[in-house]
Amino acid sequence: MVCNIINNFNTQYHYNHEVIENIILKISTSEDKIIESINFILSDDNHLNDLKIKYFNKDQYTDVIAFNLEEKNQLIDGEIYISMDRVIENASTFNCTISDELKRIMIHGLLHLMGYQDIQKHDKEQMTELENRYIKIDSRSIIN
């Protein structure tokens, strides 16, 4: 599995690849999915808003957008765009660390690549339940 973290947000943040890869591998095993490649692109509100407009015709801020790049019946290959502006604000709102909120958002994006949706209320509840379970996989910080 290839996992890249592309930090287009702020170089003050450094990420623990070992922890991130550990979480991804344990989730993929639990979900019985095989991952070929994932790119996490850490950016800001404006960039994700531009993507939301371009690909979803919605002018709104969002914390994560996941794009599946693989062909049907191929190994998972995707890009997960994350707004660090939203992560930082959400961490404050939900009274958690930036690392924990980023971990949750990464897991959320990964679940999207694995086929989970959150449009309907029951689907969103299922994803939240999975996030709550998977966030406990590795208690180490993903931000150094």
Order of alpha helices (4+ residues) and beta strands (2+ residues): beta-alpha-beta-alpha-beta-beta-alpha-alpha-alpha
